[in-house]
Amino acid sequence: MVRYSDDFRREVIAARRQSHETTAQVARQYGIAPGTLKSWMDKFYAENPQELEADNRALRDEHAQLLAEQEELRKQLPWLK
């Protein structure tokens, strides 16, 4: 069984949180199994629930912004409906 350093785990978790890529894609970039990264993320969020809420809030904000941009484009290009 491979043992990863805490610094490496923190680096991979930070990369996943900052990326728009899937867990599998980030795991592949770092040469680890997607299930390993998922378990690290689960443990991180269990120990830091405020970070989970912060990430969810950021995603909700981004989603609202994208919906607003989509609506603006629909107004500008009515034939796209």
Secondary structure, 3 states (H helix, E strand, C coil): CCCCCHHHHHHHHHHHHHCCCCHHHHHHHHCCCHHHHHHHHHHHHHHCHHHHHHHHHHHHHHHHHHHHHHHHHHHHCHHHC
